[in-house]
Amino acid sequence: MEAFWITILVVVGSLLLVAEIFMPGMIMGILGGGCLLASVIWTFQLYGLKIGAGLLLFEVLAVTIGLFVVMERLPFSKFGRSMMLEETNQTPDQEDSFKKFVGQNGKAVSLCRPTGVALILGKRIDVISESGFIEEGRSLVVTRVEGSQVRVREQLS
């Protein structure tokens, strides 16, 4: 009768470890590992060293091989593909999108001391002044783009 309950512990522990793959959070993995450990300890107590060591070796090999097979095959299965993202969020690099403003003229919408807002090519852009303060309404020119920072200087007429 004890062999039946040891088998139940091994099966439940294995199922909990498989469930951990699909519902991460370590709870199922800890419970599954606990069931497997309890089955080994119980086997050592009831059946001795040889059978206990045999079950321990079986569980270690089965878990290792099982995890390897699941991790190797799952991404390519129909079920695994349904769990994975198919494409990433493809947004253009912000620096590249601001490159079109280099050399363009604009107008300061707010006081730039040294940061402010400018209207360039019909768009409101946060800018950084390279030439100190730029008063609201003054003309400016975009000198360069560094990451998401658009550098401007007052345009002298």
Contacts in CASP RR format, 6 or more apart in sequence:
PFRMAT RR
TARGET T0000
AUTHOR 0000-0000-0000
METHOD contacts of the structure
MODEL  1
MEAFWITILVVVGSLLLVAEIFMPGMIMGILGGGCLLASVIWTFQLYGLK
IGAGLLLFEVLAVTIGLFVVMERLPFSKFGRSMMLEETNQTPDQEDSFKK
FVGQNGKAVSLCRPTGVALILGKRIDVISESGFIEEGRSLVVTRVEGSQV
RVREQLS
2 42 0 8 1.000
2 46 0 8 1.000
5 42 0 8 1.000
6 39 0 8 1.000
6 42 0 8 1.000
6 43 0 8 1.000
6 46 0 8 1.000
6 55 0 8 1.000
9 35 0 8 1.000
9 36 0 8 1.000
9 38 0 8 1.000
9 39 0 8 1.000
9 42 0 8 1.000
10 35 0 8 1.000
10 36 0 8 1.000
10 39 0 8 1.000
10 55 0 8 1.000
10 59 0 8 1.000
12 32 0 8 1.000
12 35 0 8 1.000
13 31 0 8 1.000
13 32 0 8 1.000
13 33 0 8 1.000
13 34 0 8 1.000
13 35 0 8 1.000
13 36 0 8 1.000
13 39 0 8 1.000
14 32 0 8 1.000
14 36 0 8 1.000
14 62 0 8 1.000
14 63 0 8 1.000
16 28 0 8 1.000
16 29 0 8 1.000
16 31 0 8 1.000
16 32 0 8 1.000
16 33 0 8 1.000
16 35 0 8 1.000
17 28 0 8 1.000
17 29 0 8 1.000
17 32 0 8 1.000
17 33 0 8 1.000
17 36 0 8 1.000
17 63 0 8 1.000
17 67 0 8 1.000
18 70 0 8 1.000
19 28 0 8 1.000
19 29 0 8 1.000
20 26 0 8 1.000
20 28 0 8 1.000
20 29 0 8 1.000
20 32 0 8 1.000
21 70 0 8 1.000
21 74 0 8 1.000
22 83 0 8 1.000
36 59 0 8 1.000
36 63 0 8 1.000
39 55 0 8 1.000
39 59 0 8 1.000
40 52 0 8 1.000
40 55 0 8 1.000
40 56 0 8 1.000
40 59 0 8 1.000
43 51 0 8 1.000
43 52 0 8 1.000
43 55 0 8 1.000
44 52 0 8 1.000
44 53 0 8 1.000
74 80 0 8 1.000
75 81 0 8 1.000
75 84 0 8 1.000
94 147 0 8 1.000
94 148 0 8 1.000
95 145 0 8 1.000
95 146 0 8 1.000
95 147 0 8 1.000
95 148 0 8 1.000
98 125 0 8 1.000
98 145 0 8 1.000
98 147 0 8 1.000
98 148 0 8 1.000
98 150 0 8 1.000
99 145 0 8 1.000
100 121 0 8 1.000
101 120 0 8 1.000
101 121 0 8 1.000
101 125 0 8 1.000
101 142 0 8 1.000
101 145 0 8 1.000
101 150 0 8 1.000
102 142 0 8 1.000
102 143 0 8 1.000
102 144 0 8 1.000
102 145 0 8 1.000
103 141 0 8 1.000
103 142 0 8 1.000
103 143 0 8 1.000
104 120 0 8 1.000
104 121 0 8 1.000
104 141 0 8 1.000
104 142 0 8 1.000
105 120 0 8 1.000
105 139 0 8 1.000
105 140 0 8 1.000
105 141 0 8 1.000
105 155 0 8 1.000
106 118 0 8 1.000
106 119 0 8 1.000
106 120 0 8 1.000
106 121 0 8 1.000
106 139 0 8 1.000
106 140 0 8 1.000
106 141 0 8 1.000
106 142 0 8 1.000
106 155 0 8 1.000
107 118 0 8 1.000
107 119 0 8 1.000
107 137 0 8 1.000
107 138 0 8 1.000
107 139 0 8 1.000
107 140 0 8 1.000
108 116 0 8 1.000
108 117 0 8 1.000
108 118 0 8 1.000
108 134 0 8 1.000
108 135 0 8 1.000
108 136 0 8 1.000
108 137 0 8 1.000
108 138 0 8 1.000
108 139 0 8 1.000
108 140 0 8 1.000
109 116 0 8 1.000
109 117 0 8 1.000
109 118 0 8 1.000
109 119 0 8 1.000
109 124 0 8 1.000
109 136 0 8 1.000
109 137 0 8 1.000
110 116 0 8 1.000
110 117 0 8 1.000
110 136 0 8 1.000
111 133 0 8 1.000
111 134 0 8 1.000
111 135 0 8 1.000
111 136 0 8 1.000
112 118 0 8 1.000
112 127 0 8 1.000
112 128 0 8 1.000
112 129 0 8 1.000
112 132 0 8 1.000
112 133 0 8 1.000
112 134 0 8 1.000
112 140 0 8 1.000
112 152 0 8 1.000
113 129 0 8 1.000
113 132 0 8 1.000
113 133 0 8 1.000
114 128 0 8 1.000
114 129 0 8 1.000
114 130 0 8 1.000
114 132 0 8 1.000
114 133 0 8 1.000
115 126 0 8 1.000
115 127 0 8 1.000
115 128 0 8 1.000
115 129 0 8 1.000
116 126 0 8 1.000
116 127 0 8 1.000
116 128 0 8 1.000
116 129 0 8 1.000
117 124 0 8 1.000
117 125 0 8 1.000
117 126 0 8 1.000
117 127 0 8 1.000
118 124 0 8 1.000
118 125 0 8 1.000
118 127 0 8 1.000
118 140 0 8 1.000
118 150 0 8 1.000
118 152 0 8 1.000
119 125 0 8 1.000
120 127 0 8 1.000
120 142 0 8 1.000
120 150 0 8 1.000
125 150 0 8 1.000
126 150 0 8 1.000
127 140 0 8 1.000
127 142 0 8 1.000
127 150 0 8 1.000
127 151 0 8 1.000
127 152 0 8 1.000
128 149 0 8 1.000
128 150 0 8 1.000
128 151 0 8 1.000
128 152 0 8 1.000
129 140 0 8 1.000
129 151 0 8 1.000
129 152 0 8 1.000
129 153 0 8 1.000
129 154 0 8 1.000
130 143 0 8 1.000
130 151 0 8 1.000
130 152 0 8 1.000
130 153 0 8 1.000
131 153 0 8 1.000
131 154 0 8 1.000
134 140 0 8 1.000
134 152 0 8 1.000
134 154 0 8 1.000
138 154 0 8 1.000
138 155 0 8 1.000
139 154 0 8 1.000
139 155 0 8 1.000
139 157 0 8 1.000
140 152 0 8 1.000
140 153 0 8 1.000
140 154 0 8 1.000
140 155 0 8 1.000
141 152 0 8 1.000
141 153 0 8 1.000
141 155 0 8 1.000
142 150 0 8 1.000
142 151 0 8 1.000
142 152 0 8 1.000
143 151 0 8 1.000
143 152 0 8 1.000
143 153 0 8 1.000
144 151 0 8 1.000
145 151 0 8 1.000
END
